[in-house]
């Protein structure tokens, strides 16, 4: 094994761990050395797929091993901060699945620890690596959509129901990360409504409103209590509009040459509007698996000393929005400033 090879440990082999293992076992410049989980059956399933990878239930020992350079955490969200801080203290680079942490204070501590130890801290906001979202971001940055007016997303399904975390913290981090990435900054304020229909304690459905500088607004609908699986984002600009449908088999991005312009004309009052409606374009995109791009980016950043696109600060920003939205939920939907 080359001395520059990043030796990786995967902690957590449950719901998302197998997807990470599949991609981590194929990255250039990295090697998946060990998988750990408290569930022996989960480890047995992993061992059948990756017989060359060591399996263990002792994650604490793995985090301290000198033959491990980097750790990937795919564990329940409540464990992220503790495990990440332990790994950073042991000198490891750390990748954490979303959300980075369940409080702003924990996320800040993680970012500070990574900076103090000059370690890479990366969060799994996988859609920022999606070729479709990258294309939409390029359209916005180039001004192809005109002025950004608003954007809204729907991320719903029937299941996977969770008992210790609500739909806001479980599902919405993806869409919050996407919107912050596309708009290019934090919202000023957020408000949220939701209901805990199944357990009575954690919200199964949430609706989140985000108010950005310049009048841009965002809306997120997230739920695991819905009749069909929908993963859709709509971006509305003054010149063009875009719909991204993640579950579409083809044509995931559609660009609508439609817009409404404010047009000042003497003799017609203060202003008139002009509606423009043109063609629908479906761009040809390189649909490389986003998780593959994300895992490769993690290894490349470690080897080259680069800051990840979705670094700890990026994760902290999303946690700030989540915390404000949670505060709004508790306050019956009152608008809360993002601190």
C-alpha positions as CSV (number, residue, x, y, z in Angstrom):
1,X,0.0,0.0,0.0
2,X,1.3,3.4,-1.0
3,X,2.4,5.7,1.9
4,X,0.0,8.4,0.6
5,X,-3.0,6.0,0.7
6,X,-5.7,7.2,3.1
7,X,-6.6,4.4,5.5
8,X,-10.3,4.6,6.3
9,X,-12.5,3.2,9.0
10,X,-16.3,3.1,8.6
11,X,-18.3,3.5,11.8
12,X,-21.9,2.4,11.4
13,X,-23.1,-0.3,9.0
14,X,-26.9,0.1,9.2
15,X,-29.1,2.1,6.9
16,X,-26.6,4.3,5.0
17,X,-23.3,2.5,5.9
18,X,-23.4,-0.1,3.1
19,X,-23.7,2.7,0.5
20,X,-20.7,4.4,1.9
21,X,-18.8,1.1,2.1
22,X,-19.5,0.4,-1.5
23,X,-18.0,3.8,-2.6
24,X,-15.2,3.9,-0.1
25,X,-14.0,0.5,-1.3
26,X,-13.6,2.0,-4.8
27,X,-12.0,5.5,-4.2
28,X,-8.7,6.3,-5.7
29,X,-6.0,7.0,-3.1
30,X,-8.0,5.5,-0.3
31,X,-8.5,2.1,1.3
32,X,-11.3,0.9,3.5
33,X,-9.5,-0.9,6.3
34,X,-12.2,-1.7,8.9
35,X,-15.9,-1.5,9.4
36,X,-17.4,-1.3,12.9
37,X,-20.9,-1.6,14.3
38,X,-22.6,-2.8,17.5
39,X,-24.8,-5.0,15.4
40,X,-23.0,-8.3,14.7
41,X,-25.6,-9.2,12.0
42,X,-24.9,-6.0,10.2
43,X,-21.2,-6.7,10.3
44,X,-21.8,-10.3,9.0
45,X,-23.6,-8.9,6.0
46,X,-20.7,-6.5,5.3
47,X,-18.1,-9.2,5.7
48,X,-19.8,-11.3,3.0
49,X,-19.4,-8.4,0.6
50,X,-16.0,-7.2,1.7
51,X,-14.0,-10.2,3.0
52,X,-10.8,-8.2,2.7
53,X,-12.0,-5.6,5.2
54,X,-11.7,-6.1,8.9
55,X,-14.9,-6.2,10.9
56,X,-15.2,-5.4,14.6
57,X,-17.8,-4.3,17.2
58,X,-15.2,-2.2,19.1
59,X,-15.6,1.3,17.6
60,X,-13.8,3.0,20.5
61,X,-10.6,1.0,19.8
62,X,-10.9,1.7,16.1
63,X,-10.9,5.5,16.7
64,X,-7.5,5.2,18.5
65,X,-5.7,2.9,16.0
66,X,-2.5,4.3,14.6
67,X,-3.1,2.5,11.3
68,X,-6.3,4.5,10.6
69,X,-6.0,8.0,9.0
70,X,-9.6,8.8,8.4
71,X,-13.0,8.0,10.0
72,X,-16.4,8.0,8.3
73,X,-19.4,8.2,10.7
74,X,-22.7,6.7,9.5
75,X,-24.2,6.4,13.0
76,X,-27.4,7.9,14.6
77,X,-27.3,11.6,14.7
78,X,-27.3,11.8,18.5
79,X,-23.8,10.1,18.4
80,X,-22.2,12.3,15.8
81,X,-20.7,15.0,18.0
82,X,-19.2,12.6,20.6
83,X,-17.7,10.2,18.1
84,X,-16.4,13.0,15.9
85,X,-14.7,14.8,18.8
86,X,-13.2,11.5,20.0
87,X,-11.8,10.8,16.5
88,X,-10.5,14.4,16.0
89,X,-8.8,14.2,19.4
90,X,-7.1,11.0,18.2
91,X,-5.8,12.9,15.1
92,X,-8.1,11.5,12.6
93,X,-9.8,13.2,9.7
94,X,-13.5,12.9,10.0
95,X,-16.5,12.6,7.6
96,X,-19.9,12.8,9.4
97,X,-23.2,12.0,7.8
98,X,-25.9,14.7,8.0
99,X,-26.7,16.5,10.2
100,X,-23.2,17.4,11.5
101,X,-24.6,17.6,15.1
102,X,-27.9,18.1,17.0
103,X,-26.9,21.5,18.5
104,X,-25.1,24.6,17.4
105,X,-22.8,24.3,20.4
106,X,-21.7,20.8,19.5
107,X,-21.2,21.7,15.8
108,X,-19.0,24.7,16.8
109,X,-16.9,22.5,19.1
110,X,-16.4,20.1,16.2
111,X,-15.3,22.8,13.8
112,X,-12.9,24.3,16.4
113,X,-11.4,20.9,17.1
114,X,-10.8,20.2,13.4
115,X,-9.2,23.6,12.9
116,X,-7.0,23.2,16.0
117,X,-5.7,19.9,14.9
118,X,-5.5,20.8,11.2
119,X,-7.8,17.9,10.3
120,X,-10.3,17.6,7.5
121,X,-13.9,17.7,8.9
122,X,-16.5,17.0,6.2
123,X,-20.3,16.6,6.4
124,X,-22.4,14.4,4.1
125,X,-24.4,17.0,2.3
126,X,-24.3,14.7,-0.8
127,X,-26.6,16.7,-3.0
128,X,-24.0,19.5,-3.3
129,X,-22.0,16.9,-5.3
130,X,-24.9,16.0,-7.5
131,X,-24.2,16.8,-11.2
132,X,-27.8,18.1,-11.5
133,X,-27.5,20.5,-8.6
134,X,-24.1,21.6,-9.8
135,X,-25.6,22.5,-13.2
136,X,-28.4,24.5,-11.6
137,X,-25.8,26.4,-9.4
138,X,-23.9,27.2,-12.6
139,X,-27.0,28.6,-14.2
140,X,-27.7,30.8,-11.2
141,X,-24.1,32.0,-11.0
142,X,-24.0,32.9,-14.7
143,X,-27.2,34.8,-14.5
144,X,-29.0,32.4,-16.9
145,X,-32.1,32.4,-14.7
146,X,-32.1,36.1,-14.1
147,X,-32.9,37.4,-10.6
148,X,-33.6,34.6,-8.2
149,X,-37.2,35.0,-6.8
150,X,-37.9,31.9,-4.8
151,X,-37.3,28.2,-4.5
152,X,-39.2,25.3,-2.9
153,X,-38.6,21.6,-2.4
154,X,-40.6,18.5,-1.5
155,X,-38.9,15.5,0.1
156,X,-41.5,13.0,1.2
157,X,-42.0,9.3,1.4
158,X,-43.9,6.6,3.3
159,X,-41.3,5.6,5.9
160,X,-38.5,5.5,7.1
161,X,-40.1,6.4,10.4
162,X,-37.7,7.4,13.2
163,X,-38.3,7.6,16.9
164,X,-35.5,9.7,18.3
165,X,-35.3,12.4,15.7
166,X,-38.0,14.3,13.8
167,X,-38.4,14.8,10.1
168,X,-36.8,18.3,10.3
169,X,-33.4,16.9,11.5
170,X,-33.7,13.6,9.6
171,X,-34.8,14.7,6.2
172,X,-34.7,18.5,5.8
173,X,-30.9,18.9,6.2
174,X,-30.5,17.9,2.5
175,X,-32.9,20.6,1.3
176,X,-31.5,23.3,3.7
177,X,-28.0,22.5,2.4
178,X,-29.2,22.7,-1.2
179,X,-30.9,26.1,-0.7
180,X,-27.9,27.6,1.2
181,X,-25.7,26.4,-1.6
182,X,-27.8,27.8,-4.4
183,X,-28.7,31.1,-2.7
184,X,-25.1,31.5,-1.5
185,X,-25.7,32.3,2.2
186,X,-27.7,31.8,5.3
187,X,-31.3,32.9,5.6
188,X,-32.1,35.9,7.9
189,X,-35.1,34.2,9.5
190,X,-36.9,30.9,9.4
191,X,-40.3,29.7,10.5
192,X,-41.6,26.1,10.8
193,X,-44.8,24.2,11.4
194,X,-45.2,20.5,11.9
195,X,-47.1,17.7,13.6
196,X,-46.2,14.5,15.4
197,X,-49.0,12.2,14.2
198,X,-47.5,8.8,14.9
199,X,-45.5,9.0,18.1
200,X,-46.9,12.2,19.6
201,X,-43.3,13.3,20.4
202,X,-41.4,13.8,17.1
203,X,-42.8,15.6,14.1
204,X,-43.5,13.3,11.1
205,X,-44.2,16.2,8.8
206,X,-42.6,19.7,8.7
207,X,-43.0,22.8,6.6
208,X,-40.1,25.2,6.8
209,X,-40.0,28.8,5.4
210,X,-36.7,30.6,4.9
211,X,-36.3,34.3,4.3
212,X,-33.0,35.3,2.6
213,X,-31.5,38.7,2.0
214,X,-32.7,40.5,-1.1
215,X,-36.3,39.2,-0.7
216,X,-35.5,35.6,-1.8
217,X,-37.7,33.1,-0.1
218,X,-37.5,29.3,0.2
219,X,-40.0,26.6,1.3
220,X,-39.3,23.0,2.4
221,X,-41.9,20.2,2.8
222,X,-40.4,17.2,4.5
223,X,-42.2,14.1,5.7
224,X,-42.0,10.3,6.1
225,X,-45.8,10.1,6.2
226,X,-46.8,10.6,2.6
227,X,-48.4,8.3,-0.1
228,X,-45.6,8.6,-2.6
229,X,-41.9,9.2,-2.9
230,X,-41.1,12.7,-4.1
231,X,-37.7,14.4,-4.3
232,X,-38.3,17.6,-6.2
233,X,-36.9,21.1,-6.3
234,X,-38.2,24.1,-8.2
235,X,-36.1,27.3,-8.7
236,X,-37.9,30.4,-10.0
237,X,-36.0,33.2,-11.6
238,X,-37.0,36.3,-13.5
239,X,-35.9,34.9,-16.9
240,X,-36.1,31.2,-16.5
241,X,-37.3,28.5,-14.1
242,X,-35.8,25.1,-13.3
243,X,-37.4,21.9,-12.0
244,X,-35.1,19.1,-10.6
245,X,-36.8,15.7,-10.1
246,X,-34.4,13.3,-8.4
247,X,-36.7,10.3,-8.8
248,X,-37.2,10.8,-12.5
249,X,-35.6,8.0,-14.6
250,X,-34.4,10.5,-17.1
251,X,-34.6,14.2,-17.7
252,X,-33.9,15.0,-14.0
253,X,-33.4,18.7,-14.8
254,X,-35.8,20.7,-16.9
255,X,-35.2,24.3,-17.8
256,X,-38.3,26.3,-18.6
257,X,-37.7,29.4,-20.8
258,X,-40.4,31.2,-18.9
259,X,-40.5,34.4,-17.0
260,X,-42.5,37.4,-15.9
261,X,-40.9,40.8,-16.5
262,X,-41.8,44.2,-14.9
263,X,-42.0,46.6,-17.8
264,X,-42.4,50.4,-17.3
265,X,-44.5,51.9,-20.1
266,X,-45.6,55.6,-20.2
267,X,-49.3,55.9,-20.3
268,X,-50.0,52.5,-18.7
269,X,-49.9,53.4,-15.0
270,X,-46.9,52.8,-12.8
271,X,-45.8,49.5,-14.5
272,X,-46.9,46.6,-16.6
273,X,-45.8,43.0,-16.6
274,X,-44.8,40.9,-19.6
275,X,-45.1,37.1,-19.6
276,X,-42.5,35.2,-21.6
277,X,-43.0,31.5,-22.4
278,X,-40.5,29.6,-24.5
279,X,-39.1,26.1,-24.9
280,X,-38.4,23.5,-22.2
281,X,-34.8,22.3,-22.3
282,X,-33.5,19.1,-20.8
283,X,-29.6,19.3,-20.5
284,X,-27.5,16.3,-21.0
285,X,-25.7,15.7,-17.7
286,X,-22.9,13.4,-16.6
287,X,-24.9,11.4,-13.9
288,X,-22.0,10.1,-11.9
289,X,-23.3,8.8,-8.5
290,X,-23.1,11.8,-6.1
291,X,-22.0,9.6,-3.3
292,X,-19.0,8.4,-5.3
293,X,-18.0,12.0,-6.0
294,X,-18.5,12.9,-2.4
295,X,-16.3,10.0,-1.1
296,X,-13.6,10.7,-3.6
297,X,-13.6,14.4,-2.7
298,X,-13.1,13.4,1.0
299,X,-10.0,11.4,0.2
300,X,-8.7,14.0,-2.3
301,X,-9.0,16.7,0.3
302,X,-7.1,14.7,2.9
303,X,-4.3,13.8,0.5
304,X,-4.0,17.3,-1.0
305,X,-4.7,19.4,2.2
306,X,-7.7,21.0,0.7
307,X,-10.9,22.3,2.4
308,X,-13.9,20.2,1.4
309,X,-16.9,21.8,-0.4
310,X,-19.0,20.6,2.5
311,X,-16.6,21.3,5.3
312,X,-17.4,21.7,9.0
313,X,-18.4,25.3,8.6
314,X,-20.8,24.3,5.9
315,X,-22.3,21.7,8.3
316,X,-22.4,24.3,11.1
317,X,-24.5,26.7,8.9
318,X,-27.1,24.0,8.2
319,X,-27.2,23.2,11.9
320,X,-27.8,26.9,12.7
321,X,-30.8,26.8,10.3
322,X,-32.1,23.6,11.8
323,X,-31.8,24.9,15.3
324,X,-33.7,28.1,14.4
325,X,-36.4,26.0,12.7
326,X,-36.7,23.7,15.8
327,X,-37.1,26.8,17.9
328,X,-39.9,28.0,15.6
329,X,-41.6,24.6,15.9
330,X,-41.5,24.9,19.7
331,X,-42.9,28.4,19.5
332,X,-45.9,27.5,17.3
333,X,-44.4,28.7,14.0
334,X,-43.0,32.1,15.1
335,X,-40.3,33.5,12.9
336,X,-36.8,33.0,14.4
337,X,-33.6,34.7,13.5
338,X,-30.8,32.5,12.3
339,X,-27.9,33.2,14.8
